[in-house]
Amino acid sequence: MSTLLVQIIFGWPAILVSLALCIAGLLSKKVPLVVIGALLFVPPAWFLSGYPRVYWLGPLLPIFLLGAAYALHRKNMLLAWLLTLPAIVVSAWLAVIVLTQ
């Protein structure tokens, strides 16, 4: 049971839910959804900091998402989407690595 809880907190459910909340917040222009998505992305980002190629990027991803929330608050949609893009790209990169193993 505890391994299932760890997988939910650090694994794909957390990544997908946090990205879905961020995208839903950007589409609906609701800052709290993006902030919640950024906070939910902290455990997967901490886990990603263990990978050698992206160890420096892991802690920055939630900061990028919080920056997207701030840009959304300032009504700068382009910057908000651009700040969300690294989290989406790194998650897609991780999905490709997992699926090709």
URWOFEN-V517439 format. One record per residue. N is the residue number from 0. RES is the residue in three letters. BURIAL is + if it has 9 or more other C-alpha atoms within 8 Angstrom, else -. D_FIRST is the distance of its C-alpha to the first C-alpha in Angstrom with 1 decimal. Layout:
# URWOFEN-V517439
{{N & RES & BURIAL & D_FIRST} {N & RES & BURIAL & D_FIRST}}
This chain:
# URWOFEN-V517439
{{0 & MET & - & 0.0} {1 & SER & - & 3.8} {2 & THR & - & 5.5} {3 & LEU & - & 5.2} {4 & LEU & - & 6.4} {5 & VAL & + & 8.9} {6 & GLN & + & 10.0} {7 & ILE & + & 10.8} {8 & ILE & + & 12.6} {9 & PHE & + & 14.4} {10 & GLY & + & 14.7} {11 & TRP & - & 16.8} {12 & PRO & + & 15.8} {13 & ALA & + & 16.9} {14 & ILE & + & 19.9} {15 & LEU & - & 21.0} {16 & VAL & + & 20.6} {17 & SER & + & 22.5} {18 & LEU & + & 25.2} {19 & ALA & + & 25.6} {20 & LEU & + & 26.1} {21 & CYS & + & 28.6} {22 & ILE & + & 30.5} {23 & ALA & + & 30.6} {24 & GLY & + & 31.9} {25 & LEU & + & 34.5} {26 & LEU & - & 35.6} {27 & SER & - & 35.9} {28 & LYS & - & 37.2} {29 & LYS & + & 34.8} {30 & VAL & + & 34.1} {31 & PRO & - & 31.2} {32 & LEU & + & 29.1} {33 & VAL & + & 29.8} {34 & VAL & + & 29.0} {35 & ILE & + & 25.6} {36 & GLY & + & 24.9} {37 & ALA & + & 26.1} {38 & LEU & + & 23.9} {39 & LEU & + & 20.8} {40 & PHE & + & 22.0} {41 & VAL & + & 22.0} {42 & PRO & + & 18.5} {43 & PRO & + & 19.2} {44 & ALA & + & 22.7} {45 & TRP & + & 21.6} {46 & PHE & + & 19.6} {47 & LEU & + & 22.7} {48 & SER & + & 24.9} {49 & GLY & - & 23.7} {50 & TYR & - & 25.5} {51 & PRO & - & 29.0} {52 & ARG & - & 30.9} {53 & VAL & + & 29.4} {54 & TYR & + & 28.5} {55 & TRP & - & 31.3} {56 & LEU & - & 30.4} {57 & GLY & + & 26.7} {58 & PRO & + & 27.6} {59 & LEU & - & 30.5} {60 & LEU & + & 28.6} {61 & PRO & + & 27.6} {62 & ILE & + & 31.1} {63 & PHE & + & 32.5} {64 & LEU & + & 30.6} {65 & LEU & + & 31.9} {66 & GLY & + & 35.3} {67 & ALA & + & 35.0} {68 & ALA & + & 34.4} {69 & TYR & + & 37.5} {70 & ALA & + & 39.5} {71 & LEU & + & 38.5} {72 & HIS & - & 39.6} {73 & ARG & - & 42.9} {74 & LYS & - & 43.3} {75 & ASN & + & 43.1} {76 & MET & + & 41.1} {77 & LEU & - & 42.0} {78 & LEU & + & 40.7} {79 & ALA & + & 37.5} {80 & TRP & + & 36.9} {81 & LEU & + & 37.9} {82 & LEU & + & 35.5} {83 & THR & + & 32.6} {84 & LEU & - & 33.6} {85 & PRO & + & 32.2} {86 & ALA & + & 28.6} {87 & ILE & + & 29.1} {88 & VAL & - & 30.8} {89 & VAL & - & 28.3} {90 & SER & + & 25.4} {91 & ALA & - & 27.5} {92 & TRP & - & 28.4} {93 & LEU & - & 24.7} {94 & ALA & - & 24.2} {95 & VAL & - & 27.3} {96 & ILE & - & 26.1} {97 & VAL & - & 22.7} {98 & LEU & - & 24.5} {99 & THR & - & 27.3} {100 & GLN & - & 25.3}}
